[in-house]
Amino acid sequence: MKLFSYLLVACAGLSLFACNTEDEVPAVDTGKTKSVVLKIEGVTPMPTTKAIDAATTNTTMTLKDVKIVFYNQSDNKIYRIVELESGDADWASITGSGVVYHNLSQLVDAVLIVGNYKGKAITWTDAGTIKSSKLDASGENTEPAPSNDSKDYVTLFDDDKTLTISTTTPDPDPEHAVLLDAVLTLKPLVARFEIGNIQCSNLNEALYASFRLEGIGLIDFNRKVDLGTGIAELPRLGITVPTPSTAPYILPPLTSPVPSGQYAFGDELSAIAWSYEPIGNIVMDDSTDIYNPDLGAVTGGGKYAFNFFPGNPAGTTRGFPNIKLILNNVTPLDPLVTVPFNNVTTISFAETTLTATAGHIYQINLIFKEVNIGPWDPTAVICVNVVVTVQPWTIHQLNPTYY
């Protein structure tokens, strides 16, 4: 299902379109100029929801601003850049009947568009540097006003290198203008977890009298992705010490001091702070307790949300990060038992037909057993039931295992 359809139809000064008369002298003045009308479809007003709120039901993504780049493929040289945001005079036209951009260089043979580009680490020197820019996951987890929802300002991208002579638009001036058609679909580079219904289910022998939920976050995730290709930069950042051991990895909570280049899980001042949400020591003392953010220990409702870059589909996680819960005050039923650990971690998603895909929301209910409470970096893998539902944005079913 296409989330956004962006139609570029080249034409010259049709009265039904708004016109942008910004002139630019062609680089080589030996032929016809080009005029392009840009039309954006599928854009709706920004919803007003919170980052940790009810599960997503509206599948439309929000577009706040766009940067349109007309360039030449042979050398990636840019011949015009157009910037628009939702409050501009041309916005209503560009999302309706279209805006005509006149006098483009005859060397223009491709168009790329970046949506929601402001504040993102993109190099605009030429088309090549734009497409090779590395997006950081932290920039895809911001919560902009007015919605304060991290799903409303993810970066969107597309690139059309096959502009063709128009067959859909009347040609009012064939002697002086070349008319071209191009079709682009802006796509996100992230997928999204919305995690709720955290429950400890005593399906086996009860082991603990109570514990407290302290926090939830991601491990084994991609930190950066290539804007033009959507390919994630490996290796993924996880809790296992990589080879060589100087590569970054995630240390247990409250580790101090943290070596340079490493990260402590749950450190809200670190570069990966976006990947962790404190829960606030919620008491879980009964196998029927279900915790949802903002709603307390009740069924239904809230979700913890994380946007992530899919990648490494050949691995056991099929491109998904893993999820880790931090517990404290874990109290055994047997007072003689010592509990030297307090973590629950997913190790993989067992659904064999599903691979993490950008533009999909994975709504997850976490149901783990008391036997899944274990050390920070366990070796035993135990299956635990997790129910997931996903949206296009799209919504799915996942079955992770825990350890």
N, C-alpha and C positions, 0 to 999 in steps of 0.2 A: 504494500500500500504506500503510495507516495505521500510523504508528509507535506511537502511543498512542491509546487510546480512553478517554474520560473521560465517564462516564454520570452525569448528575444526575437522580435520580428523586425527586420530592417525595412525601413520605408523612408520616404522623403516628404515631410511636411504635410501629412494628412490632417485635415481639420478636426477629426474626431479625437486626436491625441494631443495632450499637453506637449509643449515644445521647450527644450532647453537649447538656447541659441549660443551657448559657449562655443566659440570658434577656435580651431587649432589648425595651423598650417600643416598640410601633409609633409612628411619627411622628403618625399620625392614627388614633385609636382608635375608628373607626366601622365596622369590618368584621372579617372573619376574618384571623387571622394565617396565616403560611405556614411549613410545615416542609419541609425539603429533605434528602434523603439523597444524599450525594456518594460516588460509587464511582469509583475509578481503576483501570483495567486496563492490562496491558502493561508493568508495572514489574518489572524483574529486579534481582538484586544487582549491585553495581558490579564490573566486571572489574578485574583487576590487571595492567595493561599500562603501557608507558612511552610518553611523547609521541613519541619517535623510536624506533620498534620495527617489528615486522613489520606488513604491511598489515592493515587492518581486515577481519575476516571476520564478526564478530558485528554484526548490523545493529540491535540493540536499543540505544536511548539510555538514559542513566542519569538518574534523577530523585532528587535529594537532598532537595529542599524545595519546598513550594508555598505560594503566597499566594492565597487564594480571596476574591474581592470580590463581595459582593451589593450591587447598586446600582439606582438609578432612571434610566432613559434620558433623561427629559425635562430633568433638571438635573444629571445625573451624580453626584448625592449618594450617598455610600456609607452603607449602613445596617449593614453588618457586615463585618469582615475576619477571616478565619481563617488562622492560620499553622501549618503542620505541617512537620516534617522526619522523616527516615527513622527516627530513634531514639525518636519520640514514641509514647505508649501507643495513640493512635488510628491509627497508620500501618498496622498489620496489618489493621485493619478497613476503612480507607478504600481499601486496595488489594485487599480481599477482598469481603466482603458489603456494606460501606458504613457510613457514619456519618450519623446523622440530626441536623440542626441545626434546633432548634425555635424557635418564636416570632419568626420573621423578620417585619419590617414588611410590611404589605399593599402598600406602595408599591414593594417590590422587584419588578422586572420583567426583570432581566438579571443575568447572572453572568459575570465574567471570572476567568481563572486565569493566574498567572505561575508557571512552574516554574523552579527553579534561580535564584531571584531574589536571593539574598543576595550582597551586595557589588556589585550592579549599580546603575548610575546611573538609578534610577527615582524619580519624584516621586509620592508616594502621597496627595496632597491630595484628589483626587476621581478618578472614573473617567476624566474627560477628560485630566487631567494624567498619569495612568498611561499612557494610550494614546498620548499625544503625546511621551512621554519618548524621548530619543535614546540608543540603545545605541551604545557605542564598540567598535570592533573589538578593541581591546586587552583589554577585559573578556570577550570571547568566546574568548580564547586563553590563559586561565589553565590551570594544571595542578594541580588540587586533590588533596590526599591523600584516600583512600589510593592511588588509581590513578595519580596524576601523569600523567594523559592529558588533553590539551586537548579531546578529543571528549566527555568525560564531565561537563562542567558548562556546556554552552551553554544560553542562555536559551530557554525554551519559552513559548508564548502561545496563548490562544484566548479568544473572547468570544462568548457566546450571548445574542442580543437577542430571541429568539422563544420564550420560555417558554410552554408550552401546557398546558392542562388534561390531567392524567394520564389515560392510557388503559391504562397498563401495571401500575399499582399499586393494590391494594385500598384503598378509602377507609374507614378505621376511624372517622372523626369528621367527617363532611361538614358538620355544623352549625357547627363552630368552626375548621376548618382548610381551607385551599385547597391542593390537591395539584397539583403542576406537574411536567412532564417537560422536561428540557433535555439536549442531547447536545453535548459539546465534544471536540474533538481537539486536544491540545496539539501545536504545531508549532515546530520551530526556525526561527530567522531566518538561520542561516548555512548555507553549503555548505562543503565541505572539500577541499583538495588534499592528497594523500599522494604525494610525489614521490621516486622512487628510480631505480636502474639508470641513473645518469648515465654516458653513454658518448660518446666522440668517435670517429666512424667515418670513415675516409679513403675515402669513396666516389669522390672525385676525386683529383687530384694531391696527394700529401702535401706540406704546407707547413712543418710544425714538427717539431722533434725531441722536444720535451716541453713541458709546462706543469704548473702546480699549481692544483688546485681550492681556492679560498679561502673562498667563501661562496655562499649561495643565498638568494633572497628574492623578494618580490612587489613589483611596481610597477603603476600604473594600477588602484588598488583603491579601494573605497568605505570611508571612515573611520567613518561613522555611518549608522544606519538607524532609522526610526521604528518604535517597538515595536508600535503598533496596526495599522499598515498594511503593514509590511515594506518600505516604499519607501525606497531608499537616498538619502542626502543627497549631491547632486552639487555641484561637479564631483568626478570621481575624482582621486586623488592620483597623479601620474605624474612622468616625467622631463622632459616637454616644458614649456617655460615658458608658463604660461597667459596669457590676456588678461583683466583687467589683470595685469601681471607681479608685482603685490604678492600675488597669491593663492599659497598654499603649493604647492611642488613639491619633488621629490626631487633632490638634488645628487649628483654623483659621490662615491664613497668617499673618506674622508680629507680632504674639503673643510674648510678652516679659514681664517678663522672662518666659521661658518654664520650667515647673516643671520637676524634674528628672524622666526619664522613659517615658516622653511624647514627641511628635514631632509636630513642626509647619509645616504646609503644605507650600511647596515651599522653605524650608530652605535647601540650597544647601550644607551646611556643616554637615547635620545630617546623621544618619545611614540609612535613607530612601531617601536620595537625588536622588538615581537612579529612583525613582517613579515620578519625576517631571521634566518638561522641560519648561524653560522660553520661551515666544514667542516674547516679545520685544515691547509691546504696539502698536500693529497693529490697525490702525483706521478702524472701521467698521461703515460706515455712510449710508449704502444703503442696502436694502433687497436683492440685487443681488450680493453683495460681497461674494466671496468664498476665504478663505485663505488656502494656502498650504505652509508648511515649505520650505524655500529656493527659492520658486517661487513667493512669494508675493500674491496679491489678484487676482489670476487667477484660472481657472479650470484645473483639472488634475495634476498629478505629485507627489509631495512630501508627506511624511508620518512621523508622530512622532511614534517612536517604543518603546515598553515596553515588556520585557519578564516577564511572571508571572506564578506562580504555580497554576494550577486548583485545586479546592477543594470545599467542602460543596455543592455538587450538589443537595442536598435535599432542600436547601434554595431558595429564590425567584430569586437569581442571577444565578442559575444553574452553579455555579462554577466560574463565571466570576467576576473580580473586577468591581467596578464602576469607571466612568471617571468624573473628575471635571474640568471645565474651570473657570479660574479667570479673571474677567473683571475689568476695572477701567474707570474713567471718564464717567460713565453712565449718559447721559444727557437726561432728560425727554422732550418731546415736550411741555408739560405744565410746564412753569417755576415755578409754585407754588408747584409742586409735589416734595417731598423730597424722595431721593433714598438711603435708609440706607444699601443697600446690593448690591453685584455685583458678583454673582456666578451662574453657570449653572452646574447641576449635573445629570448624569444618575442614576437611582435607580435600574433598572433591565433590563434584556434582555427578551423580551416577547416571543421570538421564543420557542414554547413548545416542539419541537422535538430535540433541539440542546443543548448539555451540553459541557462545556469547556473541551477540551481534549489536553493532552500534544502532541506536534508534529504538532499542527495546527496553522496556521497564520490567524488571524481575521482582515481583512482589512476593516476599518470602515470609512464611510463618516458621519460627524456629522451635522445634520440639526436641529436647535432648533428654537423655536418661541420667540418673545419678552416676552411673558407671562411666559416663562421658566426662565427668569432672576429673581433670588430670593435670599433669605438669605442663610447663610452658612449651616444651618441644618434645612431645611424646613419641613413642615408637609403635605402640599398639594402635591399630585402626579398628574402630567400633562403629557399626552402622547405626544411624539415628534417623528417625523420620523427620523430614522437613517438607512442608507443603508450600508450593509456590504458584503464584498466578502472575503473567507478563502482559504491557500495552504498546501499538505503532504511533508517535511513539508506539509499540505492540506489546500484549501481556501473556506469560508462559507457565508451564509446570516444571519444577526442578526437584530432584531427589538427591541431596548431598549426603555424604557420609561424614562422621565426626571422629575425632580422636583426641 
